[in-house]
Amino acid sequence: MSKFATATARVIKGVARVRPTRAALTLTPEAICRVKELLQKEPGALALKVGVRQRGCNGLTYTLDYAKERGRFDEEVEQDGAKIWIDTKAQLSLLGTEMDFITDKLTSEFVFRNPNIKGTCGCGESFSL
C-alpha cells in the first residue's frame, strides 16, 4: 500500500440508512461524491483504503488512505464509480456499515454508521466491538 495521506473518521453506533446490499460497506450519495472528488484531486490514487488500528480511548479507529495498489486480500467496494478498498484487518469490523460524508458549519468529515460496535468514546473517533 502506498500512503499519500492518512485521516481518521468518526464512528456512530447505529443502523445504516441505505438499503443493505451484499457489499461489506455501503456509501451514501454524499460519500460517493466526496470519494470521487478526492480521487480526482490526488494523482496516482486509484481508491481510498479503509483500515483499522488500535488508537483512542475506546480501542479502535478507522483510517482512510489514498491507495495506488490493491492489497492481495483487500475487499473492493465500488459504488457508482467511487472505489473503496478495505484492508483485511478491517473487513469484519465493517460488515453492514454505511459510510457517509457530512458537512456542517464547523466540520466536514466521513462518518461510519456501524451496527456492530458496542461503544464509542465521547468524541466518536474510537470504538469497541
N, CA, C and O atoms as CSV, one atom per row, in Angstrom:
chain,resi,resn,atom,element,x,y,z
A,1,MET,N,N,0.841,-1.172,0.000
A,1,MET,CA,C,0.000,0.000,0.000
A,1,MET,C,C,0.884,1.233,0.000
A,1,MET,O,O,1.819,1.326,0.796
A,2,SER,N,N,0.608,2.155,-0.859
A,2,SER,CA,C,1.297,3.430,-0.885
A,2,SER,C,C,0.451,4.444,-0.145
A,2,SER,O,O,-0.749,4.561,-0.391
A,3,LYS,N,N,1.075,5.173,0.757
A,3,LYS,CA,C,0.338,6.159,1.524
A,3,LYS,C,C,0.656,7.544,1.012
A,3,LYS,O,O,1.823,7.920,0.898
A,4,PHE,N,N,-0.374,8.301,0.703
A,4,PHE,CA,C,-0.229,9.705,0.373
A,4,PHE,C,C,-0.576,10.528,1.597
A,4,PHE,O,O,0.124,11.480,1.941
A,5,ALA,N,N,-1.658,10.153,2.246
A,5,ALA,CA,C,-2.156,10.869,3.410
A,5,ALA,C,C,-2.988,9.911,4.236
A,5,ALA,O,O,-3.472,8.896,3.735
A,6,THR,N,N,-3.148,10.241,5.497
A,6,THR,CA,C,-3.933,9.419,6.385
A,6,THR,C,C,-4.914,10.305,7.134
A,6,THR,O,O,-4.593,11.439,7.487
A,7,ALA,N,N,-6.098,9.790,7.372
A,7,ALA,CA,C,-7.100,10.514,8.144
A,7,ALA,C,C,-7.888,9.507,8.958
A,7,ALA,O,O,-7.957,8.329,8.609
A,8,THR,N,N,-8.476,9.974,10.038
A,8,THR,CA,C,-9.378,9.131,10.800
A,8,THR,C,C,-10.797,9.604,10.544
A,8,THR,O,O,-11.013,10.714,10.058
A,9,ALA,N,N,-11.750,8.770,10.870
A,9,ALA,CA,C,-13.153,9.093,10.612
A,9,ALA,C,C,-13.969,8.854,11.861
A,9,ALA,O,O,-13.607,8.026,12.697
A,10,ARG,N,N,-15.051,9.564,11.989
A,10,ARG,CA,C,-15.933,9.441,13.133
A,10,ARG,C,C,-16.806,8.200,12.979
A,10,ARG,O,O,-17.197,7.833,11.871
A,11,VAL,N,N,-17.103,7.560,14.112
A,11,VAL,CA,C,-17.910,6.338,14.130
A,11,VAL,C,C,-19.170,6.596,14.946
A,11,VAL,O,O,-19.117,7.186,16.025
A,12,ILE,N,N,-20.300,6.146,14.418
A,12,ILE,CA,C,-21.567,6.299,15.115
A,12,ILE,C,C,-22.201,4.921,15.250
A,12,ILE,O,O,-22.310,4.173,14.278
A,13,LYS,N,N,-22.615,4.600,16.467
A,13,LYS,CA,C,-23.331,3.337,16.677
A,13,LYS,C,C,-24.735,3.506,16.112
A,13,LYS,O,O,-25.430,4.462,16.454
A,14,GLY,N,N,-25.150,2.597,15.262
A,14,GLY,CA,C,-26.483,2.717,14.707
A,14,GLY,C,C,-26.644,1.917,13.440
A,14,GLY,O,O,-25.708,1.287,12.948
A,15,VAL,N,N,-27.838,1.959,12.932
A,15,VAL,CA,C,-28.199,1.196,11.749
A,15,VAL,C,C,-28.033,2.069,10.514
A,15,VAL,O,O,-28.347,3.259,10.536
A,16,ALA,N,N,-27.542,1.472,9.446
A,16,ALA,CA,C,-27.366,2.185,8.195
A,16,ALA,C,C,-28.719,2.641,7.652
A,16,ALA,O,O,-29.726,1.951,7.809
A,17,ARG,N,N,-28.728,3.816,7.010
A,17,ARG,CA,C,-29.968,4.348,6.455
A,17,ARG,C,C,-30.255,3.833,5.052
A,17,ARG,O,O,-31.411,3.782,4.631
A,18,VAL,N,N,-29.211,3.452,4.331
A,18,VAL,CA,C,-29.430,2.932,2.985
A,18,VAL,C,C,-29.721,1.447,3.053
A,18,VAL,O,O,-29.429,0.786,4.050
A,19,ARG,N,N,-30.294,0.938,1.991
A,19,ARG,CA,C,-30.641,-0.476,1.952
A,19,ARG,C,C,-29.405,-1.355,1.989
A,19,ARG,O,O,-28.428,-1.066,1.299
A,20,PRO,N,N,-29.423,-2.427,2.783
A,20,PRO,CA,C,-28.269,-3.321,2.808
A,20,PRO,C,C,-28.085,-4.022,1.463
A,20,PRO,O,O,-29.055,-4.372,0.791
A,21,THR,N,N,-26.845,-4.215,1.094
A,21,THR,CA,C,-26.511,-4.943,-0.122
A,21,THR,C,C,-25.561,-6.058,0.251
A,21,THR,O,O,-25.301,-6.288,1.432
A,22,ARG,N,N,-25.042,-6.747,-0.739
A,22,ARG,CA,C,-24.065,-7.800,-0.458
A,22,ARG,C,C,-22.679,-7.235,-0.190
A,22,ARG,O,O,-21.784,-7.969,0.227
A,23,ALA,N,N,-22.491,-5.950,-0.423
A,23,ALA,CA,C,-21.194,-5.321,-0.192
A,23,ALA,C,C,-20.930,-5.216,1.304
A,23,ALA,O,O,-21.859,-5.092,2.102
A,24,ALA,N,N,-19.660,-5.268,1.673
A,24,ALA,CA,C,-19.279,-5.155,3.077
A,24,ALA,C,C,-19.571,-3.755,3.605
A,24,ALA,O,O,-19.785,-3.572,4.803
A,25,LEU,N,N,-19.579,-2.778,2.721
A,25,LEU,CA,C,-19.734,-1.375,3.079
A,25,LEU,C,C,-20.615,-0.715,2.033
A,25,LEU,O,O,-20.441,-0.954,0.838
A,26,THR,N,N,-21.556,0.111,2.465
A,26,THR,CA,C,-22.356,0.879,1.520
A,26,THR,C,C,-22.032,2.357,1.700
A,26,THR,O,O,-21.691,2.798,2.797
A,27,LEU,N,N,-22.139,3.110,0.624
A,27,LEU,CA,C,-21.841,4.534,0.653
A,27,LEU,C,C,-23.099,5.335,0.365
A,27,LEU,O,O,-23.906,4.956,-0.484
A,28,THR,N,N,-23.262,6.435,1.068
A,28,THR,CA,C,-24.367,7.344,0.786
A,28,THR,C,C,-24.004,8.150,-0.459
A,28,THR,O,O,-22.836,8.182,-0.847
A,29,PRO,N,N,-24.971,8.796,-1.088
A,29,PRO,CA,C,-24.659,9.639,-2.248
A,29,PRO,C,C,-23.628,10.730,-1.932
A,29,PRO,O,O,-22.800,11.063,-2.781
A,30,GLU,N,N,-23.675,11.283,-0.727
A,30,GLU,CA,C,-22.707,12.309,-0.321
A,30,GLU,C,C,-21.293,11.728,-0.245
A,30,GLU,O,O,-20.328,12.365,-0.667
A,31,ALA,N,N,-21.182,10.511,0.299
A,31,ALA,CA,C,-19.871,9.854,0.395
A,31,ALA,C,C,-19.336,9.512,-0.991
A,31,ALA,O,O,-18.143,9.671,-1.249
A,32,ILE,N,N,-20.199,9.046,-1.880
A,32,ILE,CA,C,-19.781,8.728,-3.245
A,32,ILE,C,C,-19.198,9.963,-3.920
A,32,ILE,O,O,-18.133,9.903,-4.535
A,33,CYS,N,N,-19.897,11.066,-3.801
A,33,CYS,CA,C,-19.446,12.327,-4.409
A,33,CYS,C,C,-18.094,12.753,-3.844
A,33,CYS,O,O,-17.208,13.144,-4.604
A,34,ARG,N,N,-17.921,12.686,-2.530
A,34,ARG,CA,C,-16.666,13.115,-1.899
A,34,ARG,C,C,-15.505,12.190,-2.254
A,34,ARG,O,O,-14.396,12.663,-2.502
A,35,VAL,N,N,-15.739,10.889,-2.284
A,35,VAL,CA,C,-14.682,9.944,-2.661
A,35,VAL,C,C,-14.215,10.235,-4.079
A,35,VAL,O,O,-13.011,10.257,-4.338
A,36,LYS,N,N,-15.142,10.458,-4.997
A,36,LYS,CA,C,-14.781,10.780,-6.380
A,36,LYS,C,C,-13.962,12.063,-6.454
A,36,LYS,O,O,-12.965,12.129,-7.174
A,37,GLU,N,N,-14.386,13.087,-5.706
A,37,GLU,CA,C,-13.646,14.352,-5.680
A,37,GLU,C,C,-12.220,14.148,-5.190
A,37,GLU,O,O,-11.274,14.651,-5.796
A,38,LEU,N,N,-12.066,13.414,-4.100
A,38,LEU,CA,C,-10.735,13.187,-3.527
A,38,LEU,C,C,-9.832,12.418,-4.489
A,38,LEU,O,O,-8.654,12.744,-4.633
A,39,LEU,N,N,-10.381,11.405,-5.143
A,39,LEU,CA,C,-9.568,10.604,-6.058
A,39,LEU,C,C,-9.162,11.392,-7.302
A,39,LEU,O,O,-8.082,11.172,-7.850
A,40,GLN,N,N,-10.017,12.304,-7.749
A,40,GLN,CA,C,-9.665,13.138,-8.902
A,40,GLN,C,C,-8.550,14.119,-8.569
A,40,GLN,O,O,-7.746,14.463,-9.436
A,41,LYS,N,N,-8.497,14.572,-7.314
A,41,LYS,CA,C,-7.503,15.563,-6.894
A,41,LYS,C,C,-6.136,14.960,-6.588
A,41,LYS,O,O,-5.137,15.679,-6.558
A,42,GLU,N,N,-6.081,13.652,-6.362
A,42,GLU,CA,C,-4.822,13.008,-5.954
A,42,GLU,C,C,-4.250,12.181,-7.103
A,42,GLU,O,O,-4.749,11.089,-7.377
A,43,PRO,N,N,-3.220,12.675,-7.775
A,43,PRO,CA,C,-2.634,11.927,-8.896
A,43,PRO,C,C,-2.089,10.570,-8.451
A,43,PRO,O,O,-1.395,10.471,-7.439
A,44,GLY,N,N,-2.402,9.554,-9.201
A,44,GLY,CA,C,-1.895,8.214,-8.912
A,44,GLY,C,C,-2.756,7.393,-7.979
A,44,GLY,O,O,-2.576,6.179,-7.894
A,45,ALA,N,N,-3.683,8.013,-7.280
A,45,ALA,CA,C,-4.554,7.270,-6.362
A,45,ALA,C,C,-5.646,6.572,-7.153
A,45,ALA,O,O,-6.328,7.198,-7.965
A,46,LEU,N,N,-5.812,5.279,-6.917
A,46,LEU,CA,C,-6.843,4.500,-7.592
A,46,LEU,C,C,-8.071,4.290,-6.727
A,46,LEU,O,O,-9.163,4.048,-7.243
A,47,ALA,N,N,-7.900,4.380,-5.402
A,47,ALA,CA,C,-9.003,4.144,-4.473
A,47,ALA,C,C,-8.681,4.762,-3.129
A,47,ALA,O,O,-7.540,5.141,-2.866
A,48,LEU,N,N,-9.692,4.861,-2.278
A,48,LEU,CA,C,-9.465,5.167,-0.875
A,48,LEU,C,C,-9.443,3.841,-0.140
A,48,LEU,O,O,-10.277,2.971,-0.389
A,49,LYS,N,N,-8.494,3.689,0.761
A,49,LYS,CA,C,-8.371,2.441,1.510
A,49,LYS,C,C,-8.789,2.674,2.954
A,49,LYS,O,O,-8.282,3.572,3.626
A,50,VAL,N,N,-9.727,1.847,3.419
A,50,VAL,CA,C,-10.197,1.918,4.795
A,50,VAL,C,C,-9.456,0.861,5.595
A,50,VAL,O,O,-9.412,-0.309,5.217
A,51,GLY,N,N,-8.880,1.289,6.695
A,51,GLY,CA,C,-8.175,0.373,7.588
A,51,GLY,C,C,-8.667,0.567,9.011
A,51,GLY,O,O,-9.513,1.422,9.273
A,52,VAL,N,N,-8.145,-0.216,9.912
A,52,VAL,CA,C,-8.468,-0.094,11.331
A,52,VAL,C,C,-7.166,-0.237,12.109
A,52,VAL,O,O,-6.296,-1.027,11.743
A,53,ARG,N,N,-7.042,0.534,13.187
A,53,ARG,CA,C,-5.861,0.392,14.035
A,53,ARG,C,C,-6.215,0.688,15.479
A,53,ARG,O,O,-7.225,1.329,15.772
A,54,GLN,N,N,-5.369,0.212,16.371
A,54,GLN,CA,C,-5.546,0.439,17.796
A,54,GLN,C,C,-5.221,1.896,18.089
A,54,GLN,O,O,-4.122,2.370,17.801
A,55,ARG,N,N,-6.192,2.601,18.666
A,55,ARG,CA,C,-5.967,4.007,18.977
A,55,ARG,C,C,-7.157,4.539,19.746
A,55,ARG,O,O,-8.259,3.998,19.650
A,56,GLY,N,N,-6.943,5.578,20.495
A,56,GLY,CA,C,-8.032,6.261,21.181
A,56,GLY,C,C,-8.391,5.610,22.500
A,56,GLY,O,O,-7.817,4.597,22.900
A,57,CYS,N,N,-9.351,6.218,23.159
A,57,CYS,CA,C,-9.724,5.762,24.497
A,57,CYS,C,C,-10.678,4.573,24.485
A,57,CYS,O,O,-10.937,3.992,25.539
A,58,ASN,N,N,-11.209,4.194,23.317
A,58,ASN,CA,C,-12.142,3.079,23.269
A,58,ASN,C,C,-11.599,1.880,22.504
A,58,ASN,O,O,-12.292,0.868,22.392
A,59,GLY,N,N,-10.389,1.960,21.976
A,59,GLY,CA,C,-9.763,0.781,21.384
A,59,GLY,C,C,-9.385,0.858,19.928
A,59,GLY,O,O,-8.204,0.733,19.604
A,60,LEU,N,N,-10.346,1.059,19.024
A,60,LEU,CA,C,-10.069,1.001,17.591
A,60,LEU,C,C,-10.521,2.284,16.904
A,60,LEU,O,O,-11.407,2.986,17.393
A,61,THR,N,N,-9.907,2.577,15.778
A,61,THR,CA,C,-10.330,3.704,14.952
A,61,THR,C,C,-10.145,3.342,13.490
A,61,THR,O,O,-9.229,2.599,13.140
A,62,TYR,N,N,-11.009,3.864,12.642
A,62,TYR,CA,C,-10.866,3.651,11.202
A,62,TYR,C,C,-9.896,4.672,10.636
A,62,TYR,O,O,-9.840,5.813,11.095
A,63,THR,N,N,-9.136,4.254,9.639
A,63,THR,CA,C,-8.236,5.163,8.935
A,63,THR,C,C,-8.607,5.177,7.457
A,63,THR,O,O,-9.128,4.194,6.929
A,64,LEU,N,N,-8.339,6.280,6.806
A,64,LEU,CA,C,-8.557,6.432,5.372
A,64,LEU,C,C,-7.249,6.870,4.739
A,64,LEU,O,O,-6.623,7.828,5.192
A,65,ASP,N,N,-6.840,6.171,3.693
A,65,ASP,CA,C,-5.602,6.487,2.984
A,65,ASP,C,C,-5.870,6.491,1.489
A,65,ASP,O,O,-6.761,5.787,1.013
A,66,TYR,N,N,-5.108,7.276,0.752
A,66,TYR,CA,C,-5.097,7.140,-0.699
A,66,TYR,C,C,-4.295,5.889,-1.013
A,66,TYR,O,O,-3.287,5.621,-0.359
A,67,ALA,N,N,-4.724,5.123,-1.999
A,67,ALA,CA,C,-4.022,3.882,-2.340
A,67,ALA,C,C,-3.734,3.822,-3.831
A,67,ALA,O,O,-4.580,4.151,-4.662
A,68,LYS,N,N,-2.515,3.392,-4.149
A,68,LYS,CA,C,-2.097,3.213,-5.544
A,68,LYS,C,C,-2.318,1.789,-6.024
A,68,LYS,O,O,-2.561,1.555,-7.207
A,69,GLU,N,N,-2.232,0.840,-5.099
A,69,GLU,CA,C,-2.406,-0.565,-5.486
A,69,GLU,C,C,-3.202,-1.307,-4.421
A,69,GLU,O,O,-3.129,-1.009,-3.229
A,70,ARG,N,N,-3.953,-2.271,-4.893
A,70,ARG,CA,C,-4.808,-3.068,-4.021
A,70,ARG,C,C,-4.000,-4.200,-3.406
A,70,ARG,O,O,-3.237,-4.881,-4.090
A,71,GLY,N,N,-4.182,-4.389,-2.099
A,71,GLY,CA,C,-3.535,-5.495,-1.406
A,71,GLY,C,C,-4.146,-6.818,-1.819
A,71,GLY,O,O,-5.282,-6.872,-2.291
A,72,ARG,N,N,-3.400,-7.862,-1.640
A,72,ARG,CA,C,-3.814,-9.194,-2.099
A,72,ARG,C,C,-5.180,-9.624,-1.562
A,72,ARG,O,O,-5.976,-10.209,-2.297
A,73,PHE,N,N,-5.454,-9.341,-0.299
A,73,PHE,CA,C,-6.710,-9.779,0.308
A,73,PHE,C,C,-7.675,-8.629,0.605
A,73,PHE,O,O,-8.648,-8.807,1.338
A,74,ASP,N,N,-7.410,-7.471,0.045
A,74,ASP,CA,C,-8.304,-6.331,0.245
A,74,ASP,C,C,-9.641,-6.582,-0.441
A,74,ASP,O,O,-9.694,-7.114,-1.550
A,75,GLU,N,N,-10.705,-6.197,0.225
A,75,GLU,CA,C,-12.051,-6.269,-0.344
A,75,GLU,C,C,-12.290,-4.983,-1.135
A,75,GLU,O,O,-11.977,-3.889,-0.665
A,76,GLU,N,N,-12.840,-5.124,-2.326
A,76,GLU,CA,C,-13.130,-3.936,-3.131
A,76,GLU,C,C,-14.622,-3.652,-3.119
A,76,GLU,O,O,-15.442,-4.541,-3.351
A,77,VAL,N,N,-14.959,-2.405,-2.847
A,77,VAL,CA,C,-16.336,-1.933,-2.925
A,77,VAL,C,C,-16.337,-0.798,-3.931
A,77,VAL,O,O,-15.668,0.217,-3.744
A,78,GLU,N,N,-17.094,-0.982,-4.997
A,78,GLU,CA,C,-17.239,0.076,-5.985
A,78,GLU,C,C,-18.711,0.392,-6.119
A,78,GLU,O,O,-19.526,-0.473,-6.440
A,79,GLN,N,N,-19.034,1.636,-5.870
A,79,GLN,CA,C,-20.423,2.056,-5.909
A,79,GLN,C,C,-20.514,3.347,-6.709
A,79,GLN,O,O,-19.946,4.363,-6.309
A,80,ASP,N,N,-21.209,3.321,-7.813
A,80,ASP,CA,C,-21.409,4.486,-8.684
A,80,ASP,C,C,-20.097,5.183,-9.040
A,80,ASP,O,O,-20.037,6.412,-9.090
A,81,GLY,N,N,-19.060,4.409,-9.284
A,81,GLY,CA,C,-17.775,4.966,-9.706
A,81,GLY,C,C,-16.832,5.336,-8.578
A,81,GLY,O,O,-15.685,5.703,-8.836
A,82,ALA,N,N,-17.283,5.249,-7.330
A,82,ALA,CA,C,-16.418,5.515,-6.176
A,82,ALA,C,C,-15.816,4.193,-5.729
A,82,ALA,O,O,-16.541,3.234,-5.466
A,83,LYS,N,N,-14.491,4.139,-5.643
A,83,LYS,CA,C,-13.815,2.887,-5.320
A,83,LYS,C,C,-13.188,2.950,-3.926
A,83,LYS,O,O,-12.417,3.855,-3.607
A,84,ILE,N,N,-13.550,1.950,-3.105
A,84,ILE,CA,C,-13.020,1.802,-1.754
A,84,ILE,C,C,-12.381,0.422,-1.654
A,84,ILE,O,O,-12.973,-0.575,-2.068
A,85,TRP,N,N,-11.176,0.370,-1.105
A,85,TRP,CA,C,-10.546,-0.907,-0.785
A,85,TRP,C,C,-10.520,-1.040,0.724
A,85,TRP,O,O,-10.116,-0.116,1.430
A,86,ILE,N,N,-10.953,-2.194,1.218
A,86,ILE,CA,C,-10.999,-2.430,2.656
A,86,ILE,C,C,-9.864,-3.359,3.039
A,86,ILE,O,O,-9.766,-4.480,2.539
A,87,ASP,N,N,-9.011,-2.885,3.928
A,87,ASP,CA,C,-7.891,-3.670,4.428
A,87,ASP,C,C,-8.414,-4.935,5.108
A,87,ASP,O,O,-9.485,-4.926,5.716
A,88,THR,N,N,-7.660,-6.004,5.002
A,88,THR,CA,C,-8.049,-7.300,5.561
A,88,THR,C,C,-8.433,-7.192,7.033
A,88,THR,O,O,-9.425,-7.788,7.451
A,89,LYS,N,N,-7.674,-6.449,7.819
A,89,LYS,CA,C,-7.920,-6.343,9.254
A,89,LYS,C,C,-9.210,-5.601,9.579
A,89,LYS,O,O,-9.751,-5.756,10.674
A,90,ALA,N,N,-9.706,-4.803,8.651
A,90,ALA,CA,C,-10.910,-4.005,8.901
A,90,ALA,C,C,-12.185,-4.654,8.380
A,90,ALA,O,O,-13.280,-4.181,8.684
A,91,GLN,N,N,-12.068,-5.717,7.609
A,91,GLN,CA,C,-13.231,-6.275,6.922
A,91,GLN,C,C,-14.344,-6.719,7.867
A,91,GLN,O,O,-15.505,-6.374,7.646
A,92,LEU,N,N,-14.022,-7.466,8.899
A,92,LEU,CA,C,-15.066,-7.964,9.797
A,92,LEU,C,C,-15.703,-6.852,10.617
A,92,LEU,O,O,-16.884,-6.932,10.955
A,93,SER,N,N,-14.938,-5.817,10.940
A,93,SER,CA,C,-15.492,-4.731,11.738
A,93,SER,C,C,-16.379,-3.797,10.921
A,93,SER,O,O,-17.077,-2.958,11.490
A,94,LEU,N,N,-16.363,-3.927,9.605
A,94,LEU,CA,C,-17.156,-3.048,8.740
A,94,LEU,C,C,-18.439,-3.665,8.201
A,94,LEU,O,O,-19.245,-2.951,7.605
A,95,LEU,N,N,-18.656,-4.943,8.383
A,95,LEU,CA,C,-19.830,-5.602,7.811
A,95,LEU,C,C,-21.120,-4.884,8.195
A,95,LEU,O,O,-21.395,-4.670,9.376
A,96,GLY,N,N,-21.902,-4.518,7.194
A,96,GLY,CA,C,-23.174,-3.842,7.436
A,96,GLY,C,C,-23.073,-2.357,7.703
A,96,GLY,O,O,-24.063,-1.732,8.083
A,97,THR,N,N,-21.902,-1.779,7.513
A,97,THR,CA,C,-21.663,-0.366,7.824
A,97,THR,C,C,-22.002,0.533,6.643
A,97,THR,O,O,-21.826,0.164,5.481
A,98,GLU,N,N,-22.487,1.710,6.971
A,98,GLU,CA,C,-22.751,2.748,5.984
A,98,GLU,C,C,-21.707,3.846,6.157
A,98,GLU,O,O,-21.471,4.327,7.265
A,99,MET,N,N,-21.087,4.235,5.046
A,99,MET,CA,C,-20.115,5.331,5.050
A,99,MET,C,C,-20.805,6.571,4.502
A,99,MET,O,O,-21.353,6.548,3.400
A,100,ASP,N,N,-20.778,7.648,5.270
A,100,ASP,CA,C,-21.438,8.892,4.889
A,100,ASP,C,C,-20.415,10.021,4.927
A,100,ASP,O,O,-19.361,9.891,5.548
A,101,PHE,N,N,-20.725,11.117,4.268
A,101,PHE,CA,C,-19.905,12.321,4.351
A,101,PHE,C,C,-20.835,13.449,4.742
A,101,PHE,O,O,-21.800,13.745,4.037
A,102,ILE,N,N,-20.540,14.085,5.883
A,102,ILE,CA,C,-21.398,15.156,6.364
A,102,ILE,C,C,-20.628,16.471,6.432
A,102,ILE,O,O,-19.418,16.497,6.654
A,103,THR,N,N,-21.357,17.546,6.237
A,103,THR,CA,C,-20.782,18.886,6.308
A,103,THR,C,C,-21.718,19.752,7.129
A,103,THR,O,O,-22.928,19.771,6.902
A,104,ASP,N,N,-21.141,20.472,8.093
A,104,ASP,CA,C,-21.926,21.467,8.824
A,104,ASP,C,C,-21.104,22.758,8.887
A,104,ASP,O,O,-20.120,22.891,8.159
A,105,LYS,N,N,-21.479,23.691,9.725
A,105,LYS,CA,C,-20.809,24.988,9.748
A,105,LYS,C,C,-19.340,24.915,10.166
A,105,LYS,O,O,-18.536,25.753,9.758
A,106,LEU,N,N,-18.989,23.917,10.976
A,106,LEU,CA,C,-17.628,23.839,11.502
A,106,LEU,C,C,-16.782,22.709,10.936
A,106,LEU,O,O,-15.555,22.813,10.919
A,107,THR,N,N,-17.399,21.647,10.480
A,107,THR,CA,C,-16.625,20.487,10.054
A,107,THR,C,C,-17.187,19.864,8.788
A,107,THR,O,O,-18.335,20.088,8.404
A,108,SER,N,N,-16.343,19.088,8.167
A,108,SER,CA,C,-16.782,18.174,7.112
A,108,SER,C,C,-15.971,16.908,7.315
A,108,SER,O,O,-14.749,16.964,7.454
A,109,GLU,N,N,-16.649,15.758,7.334
A,109,GLU,CA,C,-15.961,14.521,7.676
A,109,GLU,C,C,-16.724,13.293,7.199
A,109,GLU,O,O,-17.934,13.332,6.975
A,110,PHE,N,N,-15.974,12.199,7.050
A,110,PHE,CA,C,-16.598,10.912,6.796
A,110,PHE,C,C,-17.091,10.362,8.128
A,110,PHE,O,O,-16.429,10.501,9.157
A,111,VAL,N,N,-18.265,9.734,8.090
A,111,VAL,CA,C,-18.860,9.137,9.277
A,111,VAL,C,C,-19.230,7.706,8.928
A,111,VAL,O,O,-19.802,7.448,7.869
A,112,PHE,N,N,-18.907,6.777,9.814
A,112,PHE,CA,C,-19.245,5.367,9.637
A,112,PHE,C,C,-20.374,5.015,10.596
A,112,PHE,O,O,-20.207,5.102,11.812
A,113,ARG,N,N,-21.522,4.616,10.053
A,113,ARG,CA,C,-22.645,4.140,10.878
A,113,ARG,C,C,-22.549,2.621,10.924
A,113,ARG,O,O,-22.875,1.928,9.960
A,114,ASN,N,N,-22.094,2.123,12.066
A,114,ASN,CA,C,-21.750,0.718,12.195
A,114,ASN,C,C,-22.649,0.031,13.225
A,114,ASN,O,O,-22.604,0.381,14.405
A,115,PRO,N,N,-23.461,-0.934,12.805
A,115,PRO,CA,C,-24.353,-1.619,13.743
A,115,PRO,C,C,-23.631,-2.618,14.652
A,115,PRO,O,O,-24.236,-3.140,15.589
A,116,ASN,N,N,-22.359,-2.890,14.393
A,116,ASN,CA,C,-21.617,-3.906,15.145
A,116,ASN,C,C,-20.892,-3.379,16.370
A,116,ASN,O,O,-20.455,-4.172,17.204
A,117,ILE,N,N,-20.751,-2.071,16.505
A,117,ILE,CA,C,-19.957,-1.557,17.612
A,117,ILE,C,C,-20.739,-1.598,18.920
A,117,ILE,O,O,-21.961,-1.456,18.945
A,118,LYS,N,N,-19.998,-1.795,19.997
A,118,LYS,CA,C,-20.609,-1.875,21.329
A,118,LYS,C,C,-20.494,-0.561,22.084
A,118,LYS,O,O,-21.297,-0.286,22.975
A,119,GLY,N,N,-19.499,0.255,21.736
A,119,GLY,CA,C,-19.324,1.524,22.425
A,119,GLY,C,C,-18.389,2.442,21.671
A,119,GLY,O,O,-17.563,1.993,20.876
A,120,THR,N,N,-18.525,3.731,21.925
A,120,THR,CA,C,-17.639,4.734,21.323
A,120,THR,C,C,-17.137,5.650,22.422
A,120,THR,O,O,-17.704,5.708,23.513
A,121,CYS,N,N,-16.063,6.365,22.115
A,121,CYS,CA,C,-15.574,7.372,23.065
A,121,CYS,C,C,-16.438,8.623,22.925
A,121,CYS,O,O,-17.301,8.691,22.050
A,122,GLY,N,N,-16.207,9.599,23.778
A,122,GLY,CA,C,-17.013,10.816,23.764
A,122,GLY,C,C,-16.962,11.590,22.468
A,122,GLY,O,O,-17.961,12.182,22.060
A,123,CYS,N,N,-15.805,11.594,21.807
A,123,CYS,CA,C,-15.678,12.361,20.569
A,123,CYS,C,C,-16.103,11.538,19.347
A,123,CYS,O,O,-16.261,12.093,18.260
A,124,GLY,N,N,-16.290,10.228,19.511
A,124,GLY,CA,C,-16.736,9.381,18.407
A,124,GLY,C,C,-15.641,8.927,17.477
A,124,GLY,O,O,-15.924,8.348,16.428
A,125,GLU,N,N,-14.382,9.177,17.837
A,125,GLU,CA,C,-13.282,8.798,16.956
A,125,GLU,C,C,-12.846,7.351,17.138
A,125,GLU,O,O,-12.358,6.731,16.193
A,126,SER,N,N,-13.016,6.799,18.345
A,126,SER,CA,C,-12.631,5.397,18.547
A,126,SER,C,C,-13.846,4.596,19.019
A,126,SER,O,O,-14.823,5.148,19.524
A,127,PHE,N,N,-13.753,3.271,18.836
A,127,PHE,CA,C,-14.884,2.402,19.121
A,127,PHE,C,C,-14.401,1.044,19.600
A,127,PHE,O,O,-13.218,0.715,19.506
A,128,SER,N,N,-15.345,0.262,20.115
A,128,SER,CA,C,-15.050,-1.119,20.511
A,128,SER,C,C,-16.124,-2.014,19.921
A,128,SER,O,O,-17.265,-1.598,19.722
A,129,LEU,N,N,-15.734,-3.257,19.643
A,129,LEU,CA,C,-16.667,-4.234,19.061
A,129,LEU,C,C,-17.138,-5.216,20.113
A,129,LEU,O,O,-17.927,-6.112,19.812
